[in-house]
Amino acid sequence: MYKHLFFDLDHTLWDFDRNSTESIFELYEVFRLSEAGIASADEFNRHFIAINNQLWSDFYNNRLTHTDIRKYRFRMVMDAVGVSDHSVCDQMNEAYLQLLPRKPHLMESASDVLDYLKERYQLHIITNGFDEIQALKMASSGLTDYFQHIVTIQKAEAKKPEPRIFEFALNVSGASLGESLMIGDNYEADVCGALNAGMDVVYYNTASLPIEGAAPTYEIQHLKELMAIL
């Protein structure tokens, strides 16, 4: 019987896509990117999404560091939209990191589901983000009080999908594997990571992507489906 639920944060509870898009649109205006020849905020955001997703995938696979993501993503986006001047890229990244975590939007039904679960389980977060940024996201969106422990890569000195971050989370929460369940949207980081650590896992597969590896314990497309499982 489960007693401890471990949630991923970005894309699982906190609506990264919506919050990031709002932030990128603001950057487009603040940095007057139309004057640099970038046709629209939509175009800029489209390239940002593709590049940011690829860089995070490389991070999960140990091909680059978190610092590399912050250093290169806006340079790569500017190259992708045909702008060779990178003079504002560092400023743009800093502005993005100021705007993004202060956005409040959650995934659909997240608050309702957490209200239901908090009376029945001990809730925790396992995230590949950093302490300060993730704490801001949670405070801005009203998530903080739901969770007992927030496990980040800084605290664990490990990242998903490495088993060490799951082991760290179990240790700090006082949970055993048999009473623990991971819930996350990223197959590689959350599902494979949890399974390799011996933990049951719910794959929050919003896009109904095909599963080409190990099967998760459960699969859902909407957060409210957790209420039927738990």
KATALIN-V898757 format. One record per pair of residues at least 6 apart in sequence whose C-alpha atoms are under 8 Angstrom apart, sorted by the first residue. I is the first residue (numbers start at 1). J is the second residue. If there is no record, write none. Layout:
BEGIN
i->I j->J
i->I j->J
END
This chain:
BEGIN
i->1 j->178
i->1 j->179
i->2 j->121
i->2 j->178
i->2 j->179
i->2 j->180
i->2 j->181
i->3 j->120
i->3 j->121
i->3 j->122
i->3 j->175
i->3 j->179
i->3 j->180
i->4 j->121
i->4 j->122
i->4 j->123
i->4 j->124
i->4 j->175
i->4 j->179
i->4 j->180
i->4 j->181
i->5 j->121
i->5 j->122
i->5 j->123
i->5 j->124
i->5 j->180
i->5 j->181
i->5 j->182
i->5 j->183
i->6 j->123
i->6 j->124
i->6 j->125
i->6 j->126
i->6 j->180
i->6 j->181
i->6 j->182
i->6 j->183
i->7 j->13
i->7 j->123
i->7 j->124
i->7 j->125
i->7 j->126
i->7 j->182
i->7 j->183
i->7 j->184
i->8 j->125
i->8 j->126
i->8 j->127
i->8 j->182
i->8 j->183
i->8 j->184
i->8 j->185
i->8 j->190
i->9 j->125
i->9 j->126
i->9 j->127
i->9 j->184
i->10 j->16
i->10 j->127
i->11 j->17
i->11 j->107
i->11 j->185
i->12 j->107
i->12 j->183
i->12 j->184
i->12 j->185
i->12 j->204
i->13 j->106
i->13 j->107
i->13 j->110
i->14 j->104
i->14 j->105
i->14 j->106
i->14 j->107
i->14 j->137
i->14 j->138
i->14 j->141
i->15 j->105
i->15 j->106
i->15 j->107
i->18 j->105
i->19 j->100
i->19 j->103
i->19 j->104
i->19 j->105
i->20 j->100
i->21 j->45
i->23 j->96
i->23 j->99
i->23 j->100
i->24 j->41
i->24 j->44
i->24 j->45
i->24 j->96
i->25 j->41
i->25 j->42
i->25 j->45
i->27 j->92
i->27 j->95
i->27 j->96
i->28 j->34
i->28 j->41
i->28 j->44
i->31 j->92
i->34 j->40
i->36 j->83
i->37 j->83
i->38 j->44
i->38 j->81
i->38 j->83
i->43 j->81
i->44 j->77
i->44 j->81
i->47 j->77
i->47 j->80
i->47 j->81
i->48 j->73
i->48 j->74
i->48 j->77
i->51 j->73
i->51 j->76
i->51 j->77
i->52 j->69
i->52 j->73
i->55 j->64
i->55 j->69
i->55 j->73
i->56 j->69
i->58 j->64
i->59 j->65
i->59 j->66
i->60 j->159
i->60 j->160
i->60 j->161
i->60 j->188
i->60 j->189
i->70 j->93
i->71 j->90
i->71 j->93
i->74 j->89
i->74 j->90
i->74 j->92
i->74 j->93
i->75 j->86
i->75 j->89
i->78 j->84
i->78 j->85
i->78 j->86
i->97 j->133
i->100 j->137
i->101 j->133
i->101 j->134
i->101 j->136
i->101 j->137
i->101 j->140
i->102 j->136
i->102 j->137
i->102 j->140
i->102 j->141
i->103 j->137
i->103 j->140
i->103 j->141
i->104 j->137
i->104 j->140
i->104 j->141
i->104 j->142
i->105 j->141
i->106 j->141
i->108 j->222
i->108 j->223
i->109 j->223
i->109 j->224
i->110 j->223
i->110 j->224
i->113 j->223
i->113 j->224
i->113 j->226
i->113 j->227
i->114 j->146
i->116 j->227
i->117 j->123
i->117 j->227
i->117 j->230
i->118 j->146
i->122 j->147
i->122 j->148
i->123 j->146
i->123 j->147
i->123 j->148
i->123 j->149
i->124 j->147
i->124 j->148
i->124 j->149
i->124 j->150
i->124 j->151
i->124 j->173
i->125 j->147
i->125 j->149
i->125 j->150
i->125 j->151
i->126 j->150
i->126 j->151
i->126 j->152
i->126 j->165
i->126 j->166
i->126 j->169
i->127 j->150
i->127 j->151
i->127 j->152
i->127 j->153
i->127 j->159
i->127 j->160
i->128 j->152
i->128 j->153
i->128 j->159
i->128 j->160
i->129 j->152
i->129 j->153
i->130 j->152
i->130 j->153
i->130 j->154
i->131 j->152
i->131 j->154
i->131 j->155
i->135 j->144
i->138 j->144
i->148 j->173
i->149 j->172
i->149 j->173
i->151 j->165
i->151 j->168
i->151 j->169
i->152 j->159
i->153 j->159
i->153 j->165
i->156 j->164
i->156 j->165
i->156 j->168
i->156 j->169
i->157 j->165
i->158 j->164
i->158 j->165
i->159 j->165
i->160 j->166
i->160 j->189
i->160 j->190
i->160 j->193
i->161 j->188
i->161 j->189
i->161 j->190
i->161 j->192
i->161 j->193
i->161 j->194
i->162 j->193
i->163 j->193
i->163 j->194
i->163 j->196
i->163 j->197
i->164 j->197
i->166 j->193
i->166 j->194
i->166 j->197
i->167 j->197
i->170 j->176
i->170 j->177
i->177 j->198
i->177 j->199
i->177 j->200
i->178 j->199
i->180 j->199
i->180 j->200
i->181 j->199
i->181 j->200
i->181 j->201
i->181 j->202
i->182 j->190
i->182 j->191
i->182 j->194
i->182 j->199
i->182 j->200
i->182 j->201
i->182 j->202
i->183 j->190
i->183 j->201
i->183 j->202
i->183 j->203
i->183 j->204
i->184 j->190
i->184 j->191
i->184 j->201
i->184 j->202
i->184 j->203
i->184 j->204
i->185 j->203
i->185 j->204
i->185 j->205
i->185 j->206
i->186 j->203
i->186 j->204
i->186 j->205
i->187 j->203
i->190 j->201
i->190 j->203
i->191 j->201
i->191 j->202
i->191 j->203
i->191 j->216
i->192 j->214
i->194 j->200
i->194 j->201
i->195 j->201
i->195 j->216
i->200 j->216
i->200 j->217
i->201 j->216
i->201 j->217
i->201 j->218
i->202 j->216
i->202 j->217
i->202 j->218
i->202 j->219
i->202 j->220
i->203 j->216
i->203 j->217
i->203 j->218
i->203 j->219
i->203 j->220
i->204 j->219
i->204 j->220
i->204 j->221
i->204 j->222
i->204 j->223
i->205 j->219
i->205 j->220
i->205 j->221
i->206 j->220
i->206 j->221
i->206 j->222
i->207 j->221
i->208 j->221
i->220 j->226
END
